[in-house]
Each structure stands twice: as C-alpha cells, then as structure tokens.
Amino acid sequence: MRKRVFVLGAALAALALAFSLTDWVLVRLCAGVTEENLERLRTGIRRHQVERILGKPAEYYTLQNDQGTTFHVGVWLSERREVTVYFDRYGWVTSVYYINRQGSWDGHLILPGDRGS
C-alpha cells in the first residue's frame, strides 16, 4: 500500500512539473510585442498579466499628474512597435498606446471600455 501511494505521489509530482515546465516554455516562446499579443491587451488587467503577454518591459517609470494622482508606465519595444501601458497605483491597466516604429503611422489607443473594463 505504501509503495502504491509513493508511486502515485511521484507520478502526480512529475505531472505537475511537466505542466509547469510546459507553461514556462510557452510563455517564453509566445511573449513579445506581436499583433496577436496586442489584441489580448485590454483595460482592467493586472501588470503581471501584461508582463506574461508581452514579456518584461524595456522600462518602467512613475508619473504624477497635476491633481496628484500617481500612475505607473511600462514601455515595451520591438523592431516594429513601441507599446506604452499606463497602470493605476494598484497595478491595473488604465490605457494602452502603441505606434509603428518604422515610419508609418498606425498608432492605437485602448481606453477604458475598449476590450474590457
């Protein structure tokens, strides 16, 4: 009986490890500034979700407007696009802006109410 429980536990641990490894590999392979990933962005998602979709940003910085409201900004770069994501002080996406970096204008702004929120 003990051997059976041990084997079952080892099999479940191996299965969990396989799922975790698969998830880790897929996130690394699929993350980045792509058309498909930009379509997945929407207001109301969290900072860690944006990083899971786009990968680590080129930079983060914090700004404060005239009314004293603090917000955070993340910038992601690729050869084709520059993506700027604005987060509230709690880490929720408030807006997303992206432009084409190759000379032609195809800027887009996702505001509250677009694709969620």
OpenMM code with the backbone's topology and positions (N, CA, C; nanometers):
from openmm import Vec3, app, unit

residues = "MET ARG LYS ARG VAL PHE VAL LEU GLY ALA ALA LEU ALA ALA LEU ALA LEU ALA PHE SER LEU THR ASP TRP VAL LEU VAL ARG LEU CYS ALA GLY VAL THR GLU GLU ASN LEU GLU ARG LEU ARG THR GLY ILE ARG ARG HIS GLN VAL GLU ARG ILE LEU GLY LYS PRO ALA GLU TYR TYR THR LEU GLN ASN ASP GLN GLY THR THR PHE HIS VAL GLY VAL TRP LEU SER GLU ARG ARG GLU VAL THR VAL TYR PHE ASP ARG TYR GLY TRP VAL THR SER VAL TYR TYR ILE ASN ARG GLN GLY SER TRP ASP GLY HIS LEU ILE LEU PRO GLY ASP ARG GLY SER".split()
positions = [
    Vec3(0.0826, -0.1204, 0.0000),
    Vec3(0.0000, 0.0000, 0.0000),
    Vec3(0.0865, 0.1261, 0.0000),
    Vec3(0.1914, 0.1267, 0.0847),
    Vec3(0.2777, 0.2442, 0.0910),
    Vec3(0.3486, 0.2676, -0.0412),
    Vec3(0.3921, 0.1610, -0.1047),
    Vec3(0.4608, 0.1741, -0.2329),
    Vec3(0.3667, 0.2335, -0.3372),
    Vec3(0.2435, 0.1911, -0.3361),
    Vec3(0.1437, 0.2403, -0.4303),
    Vec3(0.1187, 0.3905, -0.4108),
    Vec3(0.1074, 0.4341, -0.2851),
    Vec3(0.0871, 0.5760, -0.2542),
    Vec3(0.2097, 0.6562, -0.2973),
    Vec3(0.3288, 0.6031, -0.2712),
    Vec3(0.4512, 0.6705, -0.3116),
    Vec3(0.4579, 0.6871, -0.4631),
    Vec3(0.4279, 0.5806, -0.5355),
    Vec3(0.4312, 0.5859, -0.6822),
    Vec3(0.3275, 0.6851, -0.7336),
    Vec3(0.2092, 0.6848, -0.6765),
    Vec3(0.1049, 0.7793, -0.7167),
    Vec3(0.1489, 0.9234, -0.6888),
    Vec3(0.2060, 0.9471, -0.5727),
    Vec3(0.2551, 1.0804, -0.5388),
    Vec3(0.3658, 1.1253, -0.6329),
    Vec3(0.4571, 1.0347, -0.6641),
    Vec3(0.5666, 1.0678, -0.7561),
    Vec3(0.5124, 1.0979, -0.8958),
    Vec3(0.4130, 1.0219, -0.9394),
    Vec3(0.3531, 1.0449, -1.0710),
    Vec3(0.2826, 1.1798, -1.0756),
    Vec3(0.2110, 1.2149, -0.9697),
    Vec3(0.1437, 1.3450, -0.9646),
    Vec3(0.2445, 1.4588, -0.9615),
    Vec3(0.3527, 1.4418, -0.8891),
    Vec3(0.4569, 1.5447, -0.8848),
    Vec3(0.5215, 1.5618, -1.0218),
    Vec3(0.5464, 1.4504, -1.0913),
    Vec3(0.6044, 1.4571, -1.2252),
    Vec3(0.5088, 1.5253, -1.3228),
    Vec3(0.3810, 1.4957, -1.3106),
    Vec3(0.2813, 1.5585, -1.3965),
    Vec3(0.2734, 1.7095, -1.3703),
    Vec3(0.2748, 1.7488, -1.2445),
    Vec3(0.2726, 1.8911, -1.2105),
    Vec3(0.3974, 1.9609, -1.2632),
    Vec3(0.5116, 1.8962, -1.2519),
    Vec3(0.6361, 1.9526, -1.3037),
    Vec3(0.6299, 1.9668, -1.4556),
    Vec3(0.5745, 1.8685, -1.5229),
    Vec3(0.5620, 1.8746, -1.6689),
    Vec3(0.4710, 1.9898, -1.7112),
    Vec3(0.3589, 2.0098, -1.6420),
    Vec3(0.2693, 2.1215, -1.6738),
    Vec3(0.3381, 2.2550, -1.6492),
    Vec3(0.4085, 2.2651, -1.5375),
    Vec3(0.4792, 2.3902, -1.5063),
    Vec3(0.5856, 2.4216, -1.6098),
    Vec3(0.6611, 2.3213, -1.6490),
    Vec3(0.7651, 2.3410, -1.7494),
    Vec3(0.7053, 2.3797, -1.8840),
    Vec3(0.5979, 2.3149, -1.9230),
    Vec3(0.5301, 2.3482, -2.0486),
    Vec3(0.4786, 2.4916, -2.0458),
    Vec3(0.4177, 2.5313, -1.9356),
    Vec3(0.3687, 2.6686, -1.9215),
    Vec3(0.4840, 2.7675, -1.9314),
    Vec3(0.5930, 2.7405, -1.8629),
    Vec3(0.7090, 2.8296, -1.8640),
    Vec3(0.7644, 2.8445, -2.0052),
    Vec3(0.7782, 2.7338, -2.0774),
    Vec3(0.8319, 2.7377, -2.2139),
    Vec3(0.7378, 2.8136, -2.3068),
    Vec3(0.6080, 2.7855, -2.2989),
    Vec3(0.5121, 2.8526, -2.3868),
    Vec3(0.5059, 3.0023, -2.3616),
    Vec3(0.5140, 3.0428, -2.2355),
    Vec3(0.5129, 3.1858, -2.2046),
    Vec3(0.6355, 3.2513, -2.2654),
    Vec3(0.7524, 3.1885, -2.2537),
    Vec3(0.8752, 3.2469, -2.3085),
    Vec3(0.8716, 3.2518, -2.4610),
    Vec3(0.8143, 3.1514, -2.5238),
    Vec3(0.8092, 3.1473, -2.6697),
    Vec3(0.7042, 3.2428, -2.7269),
    Vec3(0.5946, 3.2619, -2.6556),
    Vec3(0.4830, 3.3397, -2.7095),
    Vec3(0.4822, 3.4851, -2.6643),
    Vec3(0.5561, 3.5179, -2.5600),
    Vec3(0.5559, 3.6556, -2.5107),
    Vec3(0.6298, 3.7453, -2.6087),
    Vec3(0.5859, 3.8687, -2.6162),
    Vec3(0.6514, 3.9654, -2.7023),
    Vec3(0.5503, 4.0600, -2.7641),
    Vec3(0.6004, 4.1621, -2.8292),
    Vec3(0.5154, 4.2628, -2.8917),
    Vec3(0.4784, 4.2127, -3.0312),
    Vec3(0.3668, 4.1419, -3.0385),
    Vec3(0.3149, 4.0909, -3.1656),
    Vec3(0.1709, 4.1386, -3.1829),
    Vec3(0.1206, 4.1319, -3.3051),
    Vec3(-0.0197, 4.1687, -3.3315),
    Vec3(-0.1133, 4.0894, -3.2413),
    Vec3(-0.0892, 3.9588, -3.2328),
    Vec3(-0.1763, 3.8714, -3.1543),
    Vec3(-0.1756, 3.9119, -3.0073),
    Vec3(-0.0570, 3.9415, -2.9549),
    Vec3(-0.0486, 3.9789, -2.8144),
    Vec3(-0.1077, 4.1164, -2.7881),
    Vec3(-0.0938, 4.2083, -2.8826),
    Vec3(-0.1568, 4.3395, -2.8654),
    Vec3(-0.3082, 4.3267, -2.8603),
    Vec3(-0.3631, 4.2324, -2.9357),
    Vec3(-0.5075, 4.2090, -2.9343),
    Vec3(-0.5543, 4.1563, -2.7991),
    Vec3(-0.4657, 4.0968, -2.7227),
    Vec3(-0.5013, 4.0412, -2.5922),
    Vec3(-0.5027, 4.1473, -2.4818),
    Vec3(-0.4419, 4.2622, -2.5077),
    Vec3(-0.4373, 4.3669, -2.4061),
    Vec3(-0.5719, 4.4366, -2.3959),
    Vec3(-0.6073, 4.4732, -2.2743),
    Vec3(-0.7309, 4.5473, -2.2508),
    Vec3(-0.7200, 4.6169, -2.1164),
    Vec3(-0.8013, 4.7158, -2.0962),
    Vec3(-0.8020, 4.7828, -1.9667),
    Vec3(-0.8574, 4.6876, -1.8622),
    Vec3(-0.8131, 4.7073, -1.7403),
    Vec3(-0.8646, 4.6261, -1.6305),
    Vec3(-0.7844, 4.5011, -1.6014),
    Vec3(-0.6795, 4.4711, -1.6792),
    Vec3(-0.5969, 4.3566, -1.6447),
    Vec3(-0.4800, 4.4051, -1.5601),
    Vec3(-0.4140, 4.3136, -1.4933),
    Vec3(-0.3072, 4.3483, -1.3997),
    Vec3(-0.1716, 4.3548, -1.4682),
    Vec3(-0.0795, 4.4208, -1.4011),
    Vec3(0.0567, 4.4388, -1.4516),
    Vec3(0.1242, 4.3039, -1.4811),
    Vec3(0.1087, 4.2077, -1.3908),
    Vec3(0.1722, 4.0772, -1.4129),
    Vec3(0.1126, 4.0058, -1.5349),
    Vec3(-0.0150, 4.0320, -1.5645),
    Vec3(-0.0757, 3.9730, -1.6832),
    Vec3(-0.0182, 4.0349, -1.8105),
    Vec3(0.0057, 4.1658, -1.8082),
    Vec3(0.0672, 4.2328, -1.9229),
    Vec3(0.2074, 4.1777, -1.9450),
    Vec3(0.2828, 4.1583, -1.8366),
    Vec3(0.4177, 4.1028, -1.8492),
    Vec3(0.4151, 3.9594, -1.8994),
    Vec3(0.3137, 3.8871, -1.8647),
    Vec3(0.3005, 3.7497, -1.9148),
    Vec3(0.2722, 3.7501, -2.0661),
    Vec3(0.1975, 3.8505, -2.1117),
    Vec3(0.1639, 3.8606, -2.2539),
    Vec3(0.2792, 3.9182, -2.3348),
    Vec3(0.3376, 4.0283, -2.2870),
    Vec3(0.4392, 4.0997, -2.3647),
    Vec3(0.5830, 4.0688, -2.3236),
    Vec3(0.6019, 4.0059, -2.2091),
    Vec3(0.7361, 3.9838, -2.1570),
    Vec3(0.7753, 4.1000, -2.0669),
    Vec3(0.9009, 4.1030, -2.0271),
    Vec3(0.9499, 4.2114, -1.9409),
    Vec3(0.9619, 4.3399, -2.0220),
    Vec3(0.9259, 4.4529, -1.9629),
    Vec3(0.9325, 4.5798, -2.0358),
    Vec3(1.0754, 4.6316, -2.0489),
    Vec3(1.0949, 4.7205, -2.1449),
    Vec3(1.2239, 4.7871, -2.1590),
    Vec3(1.2460, 4.8810, -2.0412),
    Vec3(1.1376, 4.9424, -1.9918),
    Vec3(1.1489, 5.0300, -1.8761),
    Vec3(1.0137, 5.0499, -1.8082),
    Vec3(1.0207, 5.0800, -1.6800),
    Vec3(0.9054, 5.1218, -1.6011),
    Vec3(0.9403, 5.2566, -1.5390),
    Vec3(0.8440, 5.3442, -1.5293),
    Vec3(0.8654, 5.4678, -1.4555),
    Vec3(0.7333, 5.5127, -1.3950),
    Vec3(0.7424, 5.6035, -1.3003),
    Vec3(0.6258, 5.6522, -1.2280),
    Vec3(0.6078, 5.8007, -1.2567),
    Vec3(0.4832, 5.8414, -1.2789),
    Vec3(0.4496, 5.9812, -1.3049),
    Vec3(0.3411, 6.0267, -1.2088),
    Vec3(0.3303, 6.1577, -1.1950),
    Vec3(0.2236, 6.2146, -1.1147),
    Vec3(0.1631, 6.3310, -1.1927),
    Vec3(0.0297, 6.3321, -1.2044),
    Vec3(-0.0342, 6.4397, -1.2798),
    Vec3(-0.0579, 6.5624, -1.1914),
    Vec3(-0.1177, 6.6674, -1.2488),
    Vec3(-0.1395, 6.7931, -1.1775),
    Vec3(-0.2310, 6.7776, -1.0554),
    Vec3(-0.3182, 6.6784, -1.0580),
    Vec3(-0.4092, 6.6555, -0.9465),
    Vec3(-0.3455, 6.5706, -0.8362),
    Vec3(-0.2209, 6.5279, -0.8567),
    Vec3(-0.1516, 6.4481, -0.7565),
    Vec3(-0.1720, 6.2990, -0.7697),
    Vec3(-0.2387, 6.2557, -0.8758),
    Vec3(-0.2606, 6.1138, -0.8976),
    Vec3(-0.1326, 6.0499, -0.9503),
    Vec3(-0.0914, 5.9424, -0.8853),
    Vec3(0.0283, 5.8696, -0.9265),
    Vec3(-0.0119, 5.7555, -1.0176),
    Vec3(0.0618, 5.7375, -1.1241),
    Vec3(0.0408, 5.6214, -1.2103),
    Vec3(0.1747, 5.5733, -1.2615),
    Vec3(0.1761, 5.4489, -1.3039),
    Vec3(0.2980, 5.3836, -1.3500),
    Vec3(0.2876, 5.3593, -1.4995),
    Vec3(0.4011, 5.3637, -1.5660),
    Vec3(0.4059, 5.3475, -1.7105),
    Vec3(0.5096, 5.2399, -1.7435),
    Vec3(0.4704, 5.1467, -1.8275),
    Vec3(0.5628, 5.0462, -1.8784),
    Vec3(0.5782, 5.0639, -2.0279),
    Vec3(0.7001, 5.0463, -2.0775),
    Vec3(0.7278, 5.0608, -2.2203),
    Vec3(0.7889, 4.9315, -2.2712),
    Vec3(0.7292, 4.8776, -2.3781),
    Vec3(0.7794, 4.7577, -2.4438),
    Vec3(0.8194, 4.7945, -2.5859),
    Vec3(0.9308, 4.7405, -2.6317),
    Vec3(0.9815, 4.7725, -2.7648),
    Vec3(1.0029, 4.6464, -2.8459),
    Vec3(0.9773, 4.6578, -2.9738),
    Vec3(1.0153, 4.5544, -3.0691),
    Vec3(1.0696, 4.6267, -3.1913),
    Vec3(1.1101, 4.5527, -3.2903),
    Vec3(1.1584, 4.6172, -3.4134),
    Vec3(1.0478, 4.6974, -3.4807),
    Vec3(0.9245, 4.6506, -3.4690),
    Vec3(0.8125, 4.7140, -3.5392),
    Vec3(0.7329, 4.8132, -3.4563),
    Vec3(0.7230, 4.7916, -3.3259),
    Vec3(0.6312, 4.8722, -3.2459),
    Vec3(0.6918, 4.9172, -3.1136),
    Vec3(0.6311, 5.0244, -3.0647),
    Vec3(0.6566, 5.0696, -2.9281),
    Vec3(0.5224, 5.0695, -2.8566),
    Vec3(0.5153, 5.0012, -2.7444),
    Vec3(0.3913, 4.9885, -2.6687),
    Vec3(0.4101, 5.0557, -2.5338),
    Vec3(0.3184, 5.1443, -2.5004),
    Vec3(0.3199, 5.2114, -2.3714),
    Vec3(0.1915, 5.1750, -2.2978),
    Vec3(0.2073, 5.1214, -2.1778),
    Vec3(0.0933, 5.0788, -2.0974),
    Vec3(0.0912, 5.1635, -1.9702),
    Vec3(-0.0252, 5.2209, -1.9412),
    Vec3(-0.0434, 5.3019, -1.8217),
    Vec3(-0.1185, 5.2200, -1.7173),
    Vec3(-0.0651, 5.2196, -1.5948),
    Vec3(-0.1240, 5.1455, -1.4833),
    Vec3(-0.1622, 5.2433, -1.3724),
    Vec3(-0.2713, 5.2139, -1.3029),
    Vec3(-0.3028, 5.2948, -1.1860),
    Vec3(-0.2098, 5.2552, -1.0717),
    Vec3(-0.2263, 5.3178, -0.9569),
    Vec3(-0.1331, 5.2919, -0.8467),
    Vec3(-0.1457, 5.1508, -0.7901),
    Vec3(-0.2521, 5.0809, -0.8265),
    Vec3(-0.2718, 4.9443, -0.7800),
    Vec3(-0.2241, 4.8403, -0.8807),
    Vec3(-0.1763, 4.8843, -0.9962),
    Vec3(-0.1244, 4.7917, -1.0963),
    Vec3(-0.2247, 4.7471, -1.2009),
    Vec3(-0.3388, 4.8131, -1.2105),
    Vec3(-0.4404, 4.7804, -1.3113),
    Vec3(-0.4166, 4.8659, -1.4357),
    Vec3(-0.4328, 4.8065, -1.5535),
    Vec3(-0.4154, 4.8802, -1.6788),
    Vec3(-0.5282, 4.9811, -1.6944),
    Vec3(-0.4893, 5.1062, -1.7218),
    Vec3(-0.5894, 5.2100, -1.7467),
    Vec3(-0.5955, 5.2459, -1.8945),
    Vec3(-0.4825, 5.2360, -1.9651),
    Vec3(-0.4826, 5.2590, -2.1095),
    Vec3(-0.3564, 5.2001, -2.1709),
    Vec3(-0.3653, 5.1733, -2.2999),
    Vec3(-0.2540, 5.1166, -2.3761),
    Vec3(-0.2417, 5.1975, -2.5038),
    Vec3(-0.1187, 5.2299, -2.5394),
    Vec3(-0.0939, 5.3068, -2.6604),
    Vec3(0.0199, 5.2407, -2.7356),
    Vec3(0.0029, 5.2172, -2.8646),
    Vec3(0.1151, 5.1627, -2.9407),
    Vec3(0.1243, 5.2281, -3.0775),
    Vec3(0.2483, 5.2408, -3.1233),
    Vec3(0.2762, 5.3029, -3.2528),
    Vec3(0.3731, 5.2162, -3.3313),
    Vec3(0.3704, 5.2349, -3.4618),
    Vec3(0.4617, 5.1678, -3.5528),
    Vec3(0.5943, 5.2417, -3.5484),
    Vec3(0.7041, 5.1704, -3.5345),
    Vec3(0.8366, 5.2331, -3.5248),
    Vec3(0.9071, 5.2423, -3.6601),
    Vec3(0.8407, 5.2040, -3.7696),
    Vec3(0.9068, 5.2020, -3.8997),
    Vec3(0.8631, 5.3157, -3.9906),
    Vec3(0.8195, 5.4235, -3.9342),
    Vec3(0.7915, 5.5402, -4.0155),
    Vec3(0.6463, 5.5649, -4.0484),
    Vec3(0.5647, 5.4616, -4.0650),
    Vec3(0.4241, 5.4862, -4.0968),
    Vec3(0.3439, 5.4916, -3.9667),
    Vec3(0.2386, 5.5670, -3.9692),
    Vec3(0.1572, 5.5860, -3.8502),
    Vec3(0.0475, 5.4824, -3.8432),
    Vec3(0.0469, 5.4043, -3.7379),
    Vec3(-0.0665, 5.3159, -3.7113),
    Vec3(-0.0919, 5.3116, -3.5612),
    Vec3(-0.0728, 5.4276, -3.4992),
    Vec3(-0.0928, 5.4367, -3.3556),
    Vec3(-0.2329, 5.3942, -3.3151),
    Vec3(-0.2438, 5.3439, -3.1955),
    Vec3(-0.3729, 5.2981, -3.1463),
    Vec3(-0.3774, 5.3229, -2.9962),
    Vec3(-0.4915, 5.3607, -2.9482),
    Vec3(-0.5107, 5.3863, -2.8072),
    Vec3(-0.6256, 5.3001, -2.7576),
    Vec3(-0.5999, 5.2243, -2.6534),
    Vec3(-0.7042, 5.1434, -2.5894),
    Vec3(-0.7402, 5.2135, -2.4596),
    Vec3(-0.8631, 5.2587, -2.4501),
    Vec3(-0.9111, 5.3315, -2.3322),
    Vec3(-1.0106, 5.2472, -2.2557),
    Vec3(-1.0456, 5.2889, -2.1325),
    Vec3(-1.1485, 5.2162, -2.0595),
    Vec3(-1.2735, 5.1980, -2.1443),
    Vec3(-1.3252, 5.0781, -2.1446),
    Vec3(-1.4414, 5.0457, -2.2268),
    Vec3(-1.4028, 4.9694, -2.3515),
    Vec3(-1.2770, 4.9793, -2.3947),
    Vec3(-1.2284, 4.9033, -2.5106),
    Vec3(-1.1818, 4.7665, -2.4622),
    Vec3(-1.2310, 4.6604, -2.5232),
    Vec3(-1.1885, 4.5242, -2.4914),
    Vec3(-1.1878, 4.4949, -2.3433),
    Vec3(-1.2845, 4.5326, -2.2738),
    Vec3(-1.2921, 4.5020, -2.1309),
    Vec3(-1.3224, 4.6236, -2.0487),
    Vec3(-1.2989, 4.6116, -1.9201),
    Vec3(-1.3177, 4.7152, -1.8190),
    Vec3(-1.4617, 4.7526, -1.7972),
] * unit.nanometer
topology = app.Topology()
chain = topology.addChain("A")
for resn in residues:
    res = topology.addResidue(resn, chain)
    for name in ("N", "CA", "C"):
        topology.addAtom(name, app.Element.getBySymbol(name[0]), res)
